[in-house]
Amino acid sequence: MRKSMKQEAANMRSQNLYDVDFHQFVEKEHMLSNYELAVEFGVTLESVKKLKRQIHR
């Protein structure tokens, strides 16, 4: 099945979240702001927000 460029870009963005150590993220999410988490783990601010939403489901 073919993928469009848009689908591939979305897939690449979602895969970048898996480079984050989830145990460290959970430990630090209560102490740090979203911006500080993004800088700490080297991801975008939007990725931090998405990850928090997924964790709290």
Protein Blocks (a to p, Z undefined) as FASTA:
>chain_A
ZZdfklmmmmmmmmmmmmpcfklmmmmmmmpcfklmmmmnopafklmmmmmmmmmZZ
